[in-house]
Amino acid sequence: QVQVVESGGGLVQAGGSLRLSCAASGRTFLKYMGWFRQAPGKEREFVASISWSSSRTNYADSVKGRFTISRDDANNTVYLQINSLKPEDSAVYYCAANTQTESYWGQGTQVTVSS
């Protein structure tokens, strides 16, 4: 079993920044890791992902240019640097760690952006 733990959420003013962290532990043969978010009453949506082997990244159009995903091989950790936060970015942010056949999800970290 892979344990996935997110951290770094909080309350931030519009225009501010946050850095979210996602640490994966246990039996990890990771293919890629990614970030998703879900606002109340809405579906979970893709935010960003990074390949473990190639470091290729992918971003949703809504966050491109403001969010940056990166990884730390030594700690099996991925980060999401979030800049120029907007109120519509408010959501629970979830981290997913993906092997060849399975996805493991964290419990989420709340990001709230005030105007």
Secondary structure, DSSP 8 states (H G I E B T S, - for coil): -EEEEEE--EEEETT--EEEEEEEEES---SEEEEEEE-TTS--EEEEEEETTT--EEE-TTTTTTEEEEEEGGGTEEEEEE-S--GGG-EEEEEEEE-SS-EEE---EEEEEE-
